[in-house]
Amino acid sequence: MSNPAVDIASTIQSASIKHNPDPAYDLNPSTAASTKRPVSPTTSIASSENSIPSSAIKPVPRRTNLPPLPDLRFEQSYLASLQGVDTWYGIAWITGRDQVLLPLVQGTLWTLALSGWRHWNRGASFSGQNLGGKVRRWWWGVNNWSIPEHEVKG
């Protein structure tokens, strides 16, 4: 006899997984941001001394100067990239690229950028005469911290 809690969890988990997703329908489900509707008041206000002017009710329409936010969910982009693949090694390449290669490259570049920043920042901590160096020295003086001596490299 099986454990009923395990059976219930297995049933719920297997019911929520779509085993055969269709790229035509399952790539990007619509959201509230998929359609744009302009704002307009639906009721009219009679003009009187106690009423609010319509210029205060009707908002100024916004300029559309930014593109819509992309859908960055992994499953959606993964299914889109698998849409035209017919062979198993094509699927293996896309999966390895998306799961192993790209995160490895991203992590390596991020680590190199942070290491370079730390190396540059170590030498520029107290030697700078710009506003940042002056503020840093003032803050260390306010807190009665000892300011490290600058090593002259020749």
N, C-alpha and C positions, 0 to 999 in steps of 0.2 A: 504494500500500500504506500502510495506516495504522500509527501507532505502537502497539505492543502495550500499553505502559504506560497510554496514554490510553484504550484500549479497556477495559482491566481496571478502571480508575478509574470510567469511565462506567457500566460494568455494575454495579459495586458500589453506586454512588450511585443509579442508577435502580431497583435492586432494593430499596433501603431506603426509598424514598419511597412512601407510600400515596397513589395518585393519586385515589381515590374514597373518602374517609373517610366512614364512616357515623356520624352523630351519636348514634345509639342505642347503639353499641358502642365508639366511639373517643373519647368525651368524657373519661372519667376511668377509666383502668385501675386495677384493684384493686391494693392494696399490702399489705404486712405489717400495716400499722396499720388496715386496713379492718375487721378483726374483733377483738373483745376476748375473751380467754380468761382466767379467773381463775387465779391461781397456786395449786397445791395439790401437796403432796408425793405421789409415787406409791408410795413404799415405806414400810412401817411399821417402826418401830424398837422392838425389845424393850426394856422398861424394865430397866435395870441401873445400876450405879454409874458405868460408863464411857460410858453413852449420853448423847446430847444431848437435852434436853427438847424436846417438840414445840412449845412456845411459841417456842423459838428458831428452829425450822425453818419454821414457818408464818408468813409475813410478815403484817403488819397490812394489810388491804385499804385501798387508797388511796381518798380521796374524789374523785369526779369533779366538780371545780369549774371546769374549763376546757373550752371546746368543742374539738372536734378541729381541727387545723390545716387551713386551706383549701388547695385545690390552686391554686397561683399560676402554673402554667405558662401561657404566652401562648396556645399552640395550643389548649388545652382551653377556655379562656374565649372565644377567638375563634370556635371552632366552635359553642359554645353560643349565642353572640349571633347567629350566622348561621343558626341552626336554623329560625326562622320567616320568613326573608326570601325573597321570591319574585322580586324585580326586580333588575336590574343596578345601578340607582342606589341601592337600599337596601344592596347589598353594597359599593358605592363609598363610601357615607356611613359605614358601620360601619368599613371599612378605614381611611378617612381620619381618622375620630375616634380609633381605637385606635392608629394608627401616627404621626399628625401632631399632631392637636389636643391630646389628653391629655398626651403627653410635653412638648409646648410649654408648656402651662399648668403642669404639674408643675415643669418647669425654671425657669419665670418665678417661681413662688411660692417655690421653694427659694432662688433668687438674691436675691429681695427679703428673705426672712427672714435670710439670711446677711449681706446688706448692712446691714440694720437692727441686727443683733447687733453687727457690727463698729463701727457708728456709736455705739451705746450703750456698748459696751465701751471705746471709745477715751476717752470722758469719765470713765468710772468706774474706770480702771485704778489710779490712785494716790490719788484723792481720797476714797475710801471709808474710813470709820472702823470698818467691821465686821471680822469675823474674816478674811475673804478679803484685804482691804487690808493688814491687819497681817502676815499670813503672806507676802504678796507683797513688802512692804517688808523683812521679815526675810530673805527669800531673796535679794533683791538686795543686802542688806548683807553676807550671808555670802559671796557671790560677788564682792564688791568692785566691783559695778556702780554707776554713778552714777544716782541716782534723779532722773528728770526733774522740773523745777519745775512746779507746778500753775499753770496760767494761770487767772486770775480773770476771768470774763466778766461784764460789767456792763451 
